[in-house]
Every structure is written in structure tokens, then in C-alpha cells.
Amino acid sequence: IALGLGIGTPLAIMGALFHLFNHSISKSLLFLNAGAVEHSTGTRDLRQMPGILARSPVTGYTNLIGAMSICGIPPLGGFWSKVIIIFACIQAGRPALAFIAIAVSILTLGYYFKAVTPILFGSQGIHPDNTGKSITVTMAIPMVALAILSIISVLLLLPDTGRAFLGGAIAVLGRGVTR
């Protein structure tokens, strides 16, 4: 986000704002999922909560969608916002910054999936205090809504939709940049 704003071109600013939007959705989804995982497993110890996908599919799949968007996996919006910022770096004549952005994205992918993969797909662990609680509907609805937003946020890249949603902010932020 800071990279896109720092480059300051209209494309970079649009990428930064789009990334801010995607990141806020995905990170909120992951925080809600953290609470749902703790609720379902009865623990905060990552080593004692594998198999959440089998235990709670709503929590597991929404967690997977949130992690994939944060990591920039296509076709989710997090991928496209990162690509836009990378292209903006190249367009602005800053290929080294584009390379750094790609490297940071790869690191993000590595550390998220190192933590998330065992939790989602590991064999179910047994925690002594585990009550095996199911998530409630009031927990599931916001997680599903944010997961859907993560999936459809790419629609903001359509010309008329993107202009209506981000055009004003891009114009305001672009005025502060002298080129």
C-alpha cells in the first residue's frame, strides 16, 4: 500500500487503494477466523488445532480464502491489487521496487501457508479441553460475507465500477503528487 502511494502515479495510487480495500477485507476475515478456530478447538496453541477444515468447513474454507487473498493468489482481489502495484513500479521506471514487491509477496505466501496448511489440512488433534463446539450462525455470516467480498472484489477492476468506487480518492491523492 505504501509502495503504491509512494510511487504516486495514478495506476500506483489505484493499486494502493485497491490493495487497501482487499487487505482490510482479508485481514478482517482472518481475525474472525482466528476467533472461530479458538472457539471450535478450545485452544490458542497452533500445534493442537490441526484439521479445522474437517471439523468446521465454514471456518476452514473462509480461512483459506482469506489467506489466499492476503498472499495474492489468483483470481482473488489481493492478487490483482499486487499486480497493479508491480506494473505501476515498472511503468514508473522502478523495476527494483517491482522485484522487491514480488519478493515480499513470495515471503508472505511462505509464512502464511506454513502456519495455515497444518491447521486446515492436518490430522485432527485432540486437546484435553476441546469441547468440539460448532461455530454459531452469527459467527458464520460475517465470515462468509467477507469471503464472498474477497472473491468478488476483482469486479472493482471493471472500468465503470472501479471509477465509481475509487475514482474520487485517486483524483484527490493524485493532486498531491507533482510529476
N, C-alpha and C positions, 0 to 999 in steps of 0.2 A: 504494500500500500504506500509506504513511504518512498519506495523507489519510483513508483509511477508518478506520485506527486512531485518528487524531486526532479524527474526528467522534464515535467511541465508542459509537454506538448499536448494538444487536445486528445490524441489517441492514448497517451500515457495517463492523463487525468481520467479519461473514461475507464480505462483498465483499472486504475486505482479505486475508483468509486464502485465499479462493478465487483472488484475483489473485496472491498469493504462490505458490500451487501452480502456476497456469498460467504465470506468468513464469519460474519455475525450470525447468519442462519446456521451454518455448520457447527460453529463453536457452541452456540446455544443448544443445539441438538445433542452435542456430545456431553454437555453438562447435565442436561436432563437424563441422558442415558446413564451417566455415572450414578445418579441417584436411583434410577430404576435397577441397575445392576446390584447396587448395595442392598436395595430393598429385596430383590429376588434371592440373593445369596446369603445375606446376613453378615457380610464381612466387607472390609475395605482392602483386605490382603489379596493382591493380584494373583498370587500363587494358589489361592484357594477358591477361585471363581471360574475355572475353565468350563466350557460347554454352555455358555449363556444362550447361544443360538438354539440349541436343542431345548433348553429349559424355558426360554421366553423368546419365541420367534420375533415378536414385535420389537422387543428391545434389541435383539441381535441384528435384525435387518436394518433397523433405523440407525443403529450404531455403525454398521458397515457403510451405509450411505453417507453419514456424517464424516466418517474417517476418509472415505474415498474422495469426497468433495474437498476437504481440508488438504489432502495430499495432491489434489489436482489430477484425478483420474478421469479420463473422458468417459462419457459425454457430459459429465456434471459441470455446473457453472464454475466451480473452482478451477477446473482445467482451463476453460476458455478465458477467465479473467487473468490467469497467469500467462497464457499465450499472448494475450493482448499486450500485457506489460513487457514481455520479452520482445515482441515485434516493435513496440514503441522504442525500446532501448536501441534496437538495430536501426530503426528509422532515424533516430536522433544521432546516429554515429557513435554509439556507445556499446560496441559488441562485448567488451569485457564485462559490463554490467549485466548484459543478457546472459553471459556464461555463468556469472555468479548467481543470478536468479535461478537458472536451471540447476546448478549445484545445490542450492538451498532447497529447491523442490525435491530433489532426489534424497537429500538428508531427511527431509520431513517425511517422505514416503517410508524410508527405512525405520525411523524411530516410532512412527505411528503403528506400522504393521508389526513391528517387533512386540509391541505391547498388546495390540488388538487381536492378532491372529490366535494366540493361545486362549485368550478369554472367549472368543467367539467359537472357535473350532476345536478346542482341546477336549479331551475326555472329561466328563463331569467330575469335579472334585467334591469331596464331602467335607463340610465344615461342621464342627460339633453343634454350633448354634443355628445351623441352617434350618429354617422353617419351610423353605421352598415356597415362599409367598409368590403369588402371581401379581403382576402389576395391575393397577386399577384402570378403569376406563379413563378416569381423569388424568392419569399419568400417560396413557397411550395416545390420547387425542393430540396433545401438543407435539409429541414426538413424531407421530405420523404426519401431522400438518407441516412440521419443519422439514421432514424427509421429502415430502412432496414438493415443497418450495425449493429444496436443494436440487431436485430433479428438473423442475420446470423453469428455474431461474435463467436458463440459457435462452428462454424466449425473450428476455430483455435485450438480446442482441439483434432482434428484428428491428429494422430501421425506425419505423414509427413508434414502436413500443419503447425502444431504448431512448429515443429522443424525448419522448414524453416523460419518461422516468428519470433520466439522468441529464438531459439537455440543459436545464437551468443551472444545475450545480456545475457542470462542465464549463458553461459560459462564465459563471462568477469566478471560479477558480482560475480559469484561463486568462481573465483580465489582469490578474496579479502577476502574470509571467510576461516578461518582455523578451521578445525574440527578434 
